[in-house]
Amino acid sequence: MAMDGNAGAALLPEDGTRGTLIGRAWDPGAANGPCVVALRGDQLVDITAMAPTVAALLERPDAVAVARKAEGRPLGLIADAARNSFPDERDATRPWLLAPVDLQAIKAAGVTFAASLLERVVEEQARGEPAKAAAVRAQLVGEIGVDLSKVEPGSAEARRLKEALQKRNLWSQYLEVGLGPDAEIFTKCQPMASVGYGADIGVLSTSSWNNPEPEVVIAANSRGQVVGATLGNDVNLRDYEGRSALLLSKAKDNNASSAVGPFIRLFDEHFGIDDVRRADLALTVEGLDQFVLRGSSSMRMISRDPLDLAGQALNANHQYPDGYVLFMGTMFAPTEQRGPKDAAGGGGFTHHVGDRVTIASPKLGALVNRVRHCHDIAPWTFGIGALIANLARRGLLKNA
């Protein structure tokens, strides 16, 4: 997991710091806690005195101006913080990066791409048994007989397809949320539970069929305004979810199972919602066994517009007073067989401990994490109460 000397550039968007990039970093020095940071040139600048939380910053109509120009305290080079963000190589006396979100609700949209929709049905039909996945997949592709990516959710065509599949006993709860009018919006994890660039990400040691889910994550304030975007890994245990959709929280919400970062790129004159709609993501998994998996996901293929999903997350019936971030879903569901003992011998890819996962997008940078078992990752202990106590000690609550 060693990082090279170009660590700072490696995690940034292709246009470097042309955009407005904000995030969080742990300062073990004066703050002895998390700082809201803006990236200015090659420097991380602590702007916590102006915005004590990222959630508070996103509430401000002048968030871009604050990120660019507000007086702040230098925390050091981004390259140094990036190198120091990997736990096994960390100097605990120097800053490192955190997930760029804090008080926001962490939400996720499921089954928003045709490819992943089919794989969710495969999981369900196989009852979470990966050895049955290949046969179920082949049967479903033959039976459905249409390109699901061309079917608009909630449309008359979607209703006709639903009726046809019901007659053949092929209808599924996943097809319902993938093709019906109502999107699946669920809670990925609690506020402040997400990990950031360089951190370990977790899978349960009892799972034999799991994978990364590379996604664009939009950031919205309490008024429902989408004000920026970042990258996310919606780590998923396919065997648990396949056994029962009621195990979704077990499949999705575990220690370090949500990775977000490296920065939130705020909407400004160089980046906006249309860039989110056009975003392409690249995934690379590099194992200690020399296995390499490459995949891609394109927001151009999503079945629901990002703003439609945002509106289904926050509306007159459902509010988030500290704002929210929303994983947009993925079209990537790896089926490549890794080894004869993986995924119970037939289901395809599953993680090994030590896997290095890189999710990259030209305008959002790169999110890099390493896979470990959840119980081997340092427990999450710094929550909202600890944050409030830390800000109070620093005399910063007056700006909250």
C-alpha positions as CSV (number, residue, x, y, z in Angstrom):
1,M,0.0,0.0,0.0
2,A,3.0,2.3,-0.2
3,M,2.2,5.7,-1.8
4,D,4.6,7.4,-4.2
5,G,5.8,11.0,-4.1
6,N,3.0,12.1,-6.4
7,A,0.4,11.2,-3.9
8,G,-1.2,14.7,-3.9
9,A,-1.8,14.7,-7.6
10,A,-2.9,11.1,-7.8
11,L,-6.1,11.8,-5.8
12,L,-7.1,15.1,-7.5
13,P,-9.4,15.7,-10.5
14,E,-7.7,15.9,-13.9
15,D,-8.0,19.7,-13.8
16,G,-6.2,19.7,-10.4
17,T,-7.4,22.5,-8.1
18,R,-9.3,24.5,-10.8
19,G,-12.5,23.4,-9.1
20,T,-13.6,24.2,-5.5
21,L,-12.6,21.3,-3.3
22,I,-13.5,21.0,0.3
23,G,-13.2,18.2,2.8
24,R,-12.1,17.2,6.3
25,A,-8.7,16.4,7.8
26,W,-7.7,15.2,11.3
27,D,-5.2,17.6,12.9
28,P,-3.4,16.0,15.8
29,G,-1.8,19.3,16.7
30,A,-3.6,22.5,17.7
31,A,-7.1,21.2,17.0
32,N,-6.6,17.6,18.2
33,G,-9.6,16.7,16.1
34,P,-11.3,17.1,12.7
35,C,-11.0,20.3,10.6
36,V,-13.0,21.5,7.7
37,V,-10.5,22.1,4.9
38,A,-10.3,23.7,1.5
39,L,-7.7,22.8,-1.0
40,R,-5.9,25.9,-2.3
41,G,-3.1,25.0,-4.7
42,D,-1.1,22.2,-3.1
43,Q,-2.0,23.3,0.4
44,L,-4.8,22.2,2.8
45,V,-6.2,25.2,4.6
46,D,-8.2,24.8,7.8
47,I,-11.4,27.0,7.5
48,T,-13.1,25.5,10.6
49,A,-13.3,29.0,12.2
50,M,-15.6,30.1,9.3
51,A,-17.5,26.8,9.0
52,P,-17.2,24.4,12.0
53,T,-18.7,21.5,10.0
54,V,-19.0,20.6,6.3
55,A,-22.8,20.5,6.9
56,A,-22.7,24.1,8.0
57,L,-20.6,25.2,5.1
58,L,-23.0,23.6,2.6
59,E,-25.8,25.6,4.1
60,R,-24.1,28.9,3.2
61,P,-25.0,30.6,0.0
62,D,-21.4,31.8,-0.2
63,A,-19.9,28.4,0.3
64,V,-17.7,28.6,-2.8
65,A,-16.4,32.0,-1.8
66,V,-15.7,30.8,1.7
67,A,-13.8,27.8,0.4
68,R,-11.7,29.9,-2.0
69,K,-11.0,33.1,0.0
70,A,-11.9,32.8,3.7
71,E,-9.0,33.3,6.1
72,G,-7.7,30.0,7.3
73,R,-4.8,28.1,8.9
74,P,-2.4,26.1,6.7
75,L,-2.3,22.4,7.6
76,G,0.3,21.4,5.1
77,L,0.7,19.9,1.7
78,I,-2.0,17.7,0.3
79,A,0.6,15.2,-0.8
80,D,1.8,14.8,2.8
81,A,-1.8,14.3,4.1
82,A,-2.6,11.9,1.3
83,R,0.5,9.7,2.1
84,N,-0.4,9.9,5.8
85,S,-4.0,8.7,5.3
86,F,-3.1,5.0,5.1
87,P,-3.4,3.6,8.7
88,D,-0.4,1.2,8.5
89,E,1.9,4.0,7.4
90,R,0.6,6.9,9.5
91,D,2.6,9.3,11.5
92,A,0.1,10.1,14.2
93,T,1.7,13.5,14.8
94,R,0.8,14.8,11.3
95,P,-2.6,15.5,9.6
96,W,-4.4,12.9,7.5
97,L,-7.6,13.0,5.4
98,L,-11.1,12.1,6.6
99,A,-14.3,11.5,4.8
100,P,-15.5,15.0,3.5
101,V,-18.9,14.7,5.3
102,D,-19.8,15.0,8.9
103,L,-23.4,15.8,10.2
104,Q,-25.2,14.9,7.0
105,A,-27.4,11.9,6.7
106,I,-25.7,9.2,4.6
107,K,-28.3,7.9,2.1
108,A,-28.0,5.6,-0.9
109,A,-30.1,4.9,-4.0
110,G,-30.3,1.2,-5.0
111,V,-31.1,-0.5,-8.3
112,T,-30.6,2.6,-10.5
113,F,-28.8,0.9,-13.3
114,A,-30.0,-2.0,-15.5
115,A,-26.9,-4.1,-15.1
116,S,-27.0,-3.9,-11.3
117,L,-30.8,-4.4,-11.4
118,L,-30.3,-7.8,-13.1
119,E,-27.6,-8.7,-10.5
120,R,-29.9,-7.9,-7.6
121,V,-32.5,-10.2,-9.1
122,V,-29.8,-12.9,-9.5
123,E,-28.9,-12.6,-5.8
124,E,-32.6,-12.9,-4.9
125,Q,-33.3,-15.9,-7.2
126,A,-30.1,-17.7,-6.1
127,R,-31.1,-17.1,-2.4
128,G,-27.7,-15.7,-1.7
129,E,-25.9,-18.9,-2.8
130,P,-23.3,-17.7,-5.3
131,A,-22.8,-21.1,-6.8
132,K,-26.3,-20.8,-8.4
133,A,-25.7,-17.3,-9.7
134,A,-24.4,-18.2,-13.2
135,A,-27.4,-20.5,-14.0
136,V,-29.9,-18.0,-12.7
137,R,-28.2,-15.1,-14.6
138,A,-28.4,-17.0,-17.9
139,Q,-32.1,-17.9,-17.3
140,L,-33.1,-14.3,-16.5
141,V,-31.3,-12.8,-19.5
142,G,-33.2,-15.2,-21.8
143,E,-36.5,-14.8,-20.1
144,I,-36.6,-11.0,-19.8
145,G,-35.7,-10.5,-23.5
146,V,-35.5,-6.7,-23.4
147,D,-32.8,-4.1,-22.7
148,L,-33.9,-2.9,-19.2
149,S,-31.7,0.2,-19.6
150,K,-34.1,1.5,-22.3
151,V,-37.2,1.1,-20.1
152,E,-38.1,4.3,-18.2
153,P,-39.1,3.7,-14.6
154,G,-42.8,4.3,-14.0
155,S,-43.6,4.4,-17.7
156,A,-46.4,2.5,-19.5
157,E,-43.8,0.2,-21.0
158,A,-42.5,-0.6,-17.5
159,R,-46.0,-1.5,-16.3
160,R,-46.5,-3.8,-19.3
161,L,-43.1,-5.5,-18.6
162,K,-44.1,-5.9,-15.0
163,E,-47.4,-7.6,-16.0
164,A,-45.5,-9.9,-18.4
165,L,-42.9,-10.9,-15.9
166,Q,-45.5,-11.5,-13.2
167,K,-47.3,-14.0,-15.5
168,R,-44.0,-15.9,-15.8
169,N,-43.4,-15.7,-12.0
170,L,-40.3,-13.6,-12.6
171,W,-41.3,-10.4,-10.9
172,S,-39.0,-9.3,-8.0
173,Q,-38.9,-6.6,-5.4
174,Y,-35.8,-5.3,-7.1
175,L,-37.6,-5.0,-10.5
176,E,-40.3,-3.1,-8.6
177,V,-37.8,-0.4,-7.4
178,G,-35.8,-0.5,-10.6
179,L,-38.8,-0.1,-13.0
180,G,-41.5,1.3,-10.8
181,P,-42.2,5.0,-9.9
182,D,-40.6,4.9,-6.5
183,A,-36.8,4.7,-6.1
184,E,-35.1,2.7,-3.4
185,I,-33.6,5.2,-1.0
186,F,-32.0,3.7,2.1
187,T,-29.7,4.7,4.9
188,K,-26.2,3.5,4.2
189,C,-24.8,4.4,7.6
190,Q,-25.0,6.9,10.4
191,P,-23.6,10.4,10.2
192,M,-19.8,10.5,10.7
193,A,-19.5,6.7,10.1
194,S,-18.1,7.0,6.6
195,V,-14.3,6.6,6.1
196,G,-12.2,8.7,3.7
197,Y,-9.3,8.4,1.3
198,G,-6.7,5.9,2.4
199,A,-8.8,4.3,5.2
200,D,-9.5,0.7,5.5
201,I,-12.9,-0.5,4.3
202,G,-14.7,-3.5,5.8
203,V,-16.4,-6.7,4.9
204,L,-17.7,-9.3,7.3
205,S,-15.5,-12.3,7.8
206,T,-18.6,-14.4,7.5
207,S,-19.4,-13.2,3.9
208,S,-18.2,-15.3,1.0
209,W,-19.7,-13.1,-1.8
210,N,-19.1,-9.4,-1.7
211,N,-17.8,-6.6,-3.8
212,P,-17.1,-2.8,-4.1
213,E,-19.7,-0.5,-5.6
214,P,-18.1,2.5,-7.2
215,E,-20.6,5.4,-7.2
216,V,-21.0,9.2,-7.6
217,V,-22.2,10.7,-4.4
218,I,-24.1,14.0,-4.5
219,A,-24.1,16.4,-1.5
220,A,-27.2,18.5,-0.7
221,N,-28.1,21.0,2.0
222,S,-31.2,21.0,4.2
223,R,-33.2,22.8,1.5
224,G,-32.6,20.0,-0.9
225,Q,-30.3,21.9,-3.1
226,V,-27.6,19.7,-4.6
227,V,-24.4,21.7,-4.2
228,G,-21.6,19.3,-5.0
229,A,-20.5,15.8,-5.6
230,T,-17.8,13.3,-4.6
231,L,-17.0,9.6,-5.0
232,G,-18.1,6.7,-2.8
233,N,-17.7,3.0,-2.3
234,D,-21.1,1.4,-1.2
235,V,-19.4,-1.8,-0.1
236,N,-21.9,-4.6,-0.4
237,L,-22.3,-8.2,0.9
238,R,-24.1,-9.9,-2.0
239,D,-24.7,-13.2,-0.1
240,Y,-26.4,-11.4,2.9
241,E,-28.7,-9.3,0.7
242,G,-29.5,-12.2,-1.5
243,R,-30.7,-14.3,1.4
244,S,-33.3,-11.7,2.3
245,A,-33.8,-8.0,1.4
246,L,-34.6,-7.6,5.2
247,L,-30.8,-8.1,5.7
248,L,-30.0,-5.0,3.8
249,S,-28.6,-3.3,6.8
250,K,-26.4,-6.3,7.6
251,A,-25.2,-6.3,4.0
252,K,-24.6,-2.5,3.8
253,D,-24.0,-1.0,7.2
254,N,-21.0,-2.5,8.9
255,N,-17.8,-1.1,10.4
256,A,-16.0,1.0,7.7
257,S,-18.4,-0.2,5.0
258,S,-19.0,3.3,3.6
259,A,-16.1,5.2,2.0
260,V,-16.5,8.7,0.7
261,G,-14.0,11.1,-0.8
262,P,-11.4,12.4,-1.3
263,F,-13.1,15.8,-1.5
264,I,-16.5,17.3,-2.2
265,R,-16.3,19.3,-5.4
266,L,-18.7,22.2,-5.0
267,F,-20.8,23.4,-8.0
268,D,-19.2,26.5,-9.5
269,E,-18.5,28.0,-12.9
270,H,-16.3,24.9,-13.7
271,F,-18.5,22.1,-12.4
272,G,-22.2,21.4,-12.1
273,I,-25.1,18.9,-12.2
274,D,-24.5,18.2,-15.9
275,D,-21.0,17.0,-15.1
276,V,-22.5,14.6,-12.6
277,R,-24.9,13.3,-15.3
278,R,-22.0,12.7,-17.6
279,A,-19.5,11.3,-15.1
280,D,-17.6,8.1,-15.9
281,L,-16.1,6.0,-13.1
282,A,-13.2,3.6,-13.3
283,L,-12.7,0.8,-10.7
284,T,-9.5,-1.1,-10.1
285,V,-9.1,-3.9,-7.5
286,E,-5.5,-5.0,-6.9
287,G,-5.1,-8.1,-4.7
288,L,-2.1,-9.4,-2.7
289,D,-2.6,-12.5,-4.8
290,Q,-1.7,-10.5,-8.0
291,F,-5.4,-10.6,-9.1
292,V,-6.4,-7.4,-10.9
293,L,-10.0,-6.5,-11.6
294,R,-11.0,-3.5,-13.8
295,G,-14.4,-2.2,-14.4
296,S,-16.3,0.9,-15.2
297,S,-19.6,2.7,-14.5
298,S,-21.1,5.6,-16.4
299,M,-23.8,8.0,-15.1
300,R,-25.0,8.3,-18.6
301,M,-26.6,4.9,-18.2
302,I,-28.5,5.6,-15.0
303,S,-32.2,5.0,-15.2
304,R,-33.3,8.0,-13.0
305,D,-32.0,11.5,-13.2
306,P,-29.8,12.5,-10.2
307,L,-32.2,15.4,-9.4
308,D,-35.1,13.0,-9.4
309,L,-33.3,10.8,-6.9
310,A,-32.4,13.8,-4.9
311,G,-36.1,14.8,-4.8
312,Q,-37.1,11.4,-3.7
313,A,-34.6,11.6,-0.8
314,L,-35.7,15.0,0.5
315,N,-39.1,16.5,-0.1
316,A,-42.2,17.8,1.7
317,N,-42.6,14.4,3.4
318,H,-39.0,13.8,4.4
319,Q,-36.4,16.3,5.6
320,Y,-32.8,16.3,6.8
321,P,-32.0,19.5,8.8
322,D,-28.2,18.9,8.5
323,G,-28.4,18.0,4.8
324,Y,-27.6,14.7,3.2
325,V,-25.3,12.9,0.8
326,L,-26.7,10.4,-1.6
327,F,-24.9,7.5,-3.3
328,M,-26.3,7.4,-6.8
329,G,-26.0,3.6,-7.4
330,T,-23.7,1.7,-9.7
331,M,-23.9,-0.3,-12.9
332,F,-20.9,-2.3,-11.9
333,A,-21.5,-5.8,-10.5
334,P,-18.4,-8.0,-11.0
335,T,-19.0,-11.6,-12.1
336,E,-15.4,-12.5,-13.1
337,Q,-14.3,-15.6,-11.3
338,R,-11.3,-14.9,-9.0
339,G,-10.4,-18.4,-7.9
340,P,-11.8,-21.9,-7.4
341,K,-12.5,-21.3,-3.7
342,D,-14.1,-17.8,-4.1
343,A,-17.8,-17.1,-3.9
344,A,-18.5,-20.7,-3.0
345,G,-17.1,-21.9,-6.3
346,G,-19.1,-20.3,-9.0
347,G,-20.5,-16.9,-8.1
348,G,-17.7,-14.8,-9.4
349,F,-15.7,-12.1,-7.8
350,T,-15.4,-11.6,-4.0
351,H,-12.9,-9.5,-2.0
352,H,-9.8,-10.8,-0.3
353,V,-8.3,-9.1,2.7
354,G,-5.6,-6.7,1.5
355,D,-7.3,-5.7,-1.7
356,R,-6.5,-2.2,-2.8
357,V,-9.6,-0.5,-4.3
358,T,-9.4,2.6,-6.4
359,I,-12.4,4.4,-7.7
360,A,-11.6,7.3,-10.0
361,S,-13.5,9.9,-12.1
362,P,-11.9,12.7,-14.2
363,K,-13.6,15.6,-12.4
364,L,-13.8,14.1,-8.9
365,G,-10.4,12.5,-8.4
366,A,-9.6,9.1,-6.9
367,L,-10.8,7.4,-3.8
368,V,-8.4,4.7,-2.6
369,N,-9.0,2.2,0.2
370,R,-7.8,-1.2,1.4
371,V,-10.1,-4.1,2.3
372,R,-10.0,-5.7,5.8
373,H,-12.4,-7.6,7.9
374,C,-14.7,-5.3,9.8
375,H,-13.7,-6.6,13.2
376,D,-10.0,-6.0,12.4
377,I,-10.5,-2.3,11.7
378,A,-10.2,0.3,14.4
379,P,-13.7,0.8,15.9
380,W,-15.6,4.0,15.1
381,T,-15.5,6.1,18.4
382,F,-15.5,9.8,17.3
383,G,-19.2,10.6,16.8
384,I,-21.4,13.7,17.0
385,G,-21.0,14.0,20.8
386,A,-17.2,14.0,20.5
387,L,-17.3,16.5,17.6
388,I,-19.5,18.9,19.7
389,A,-17.1,18.6,22.7
390,N,-14.1,19.2,20.4
391,L,-15.6,22.3,18.8
392,A,-16.7,23.6,22.2
393,R,-13.1,23.3,23.5
394,R,-11.8,25.2,20.5
395,G,-14.5,27.9,20.9
396,L,-16.0,27.3,17.5
397,L,-19.6,26.5,18.3
398,K,-20.6,30.2,17.9
399,N,-20.3,29.7,14.1
400,A,-22.1,26.4,14.0
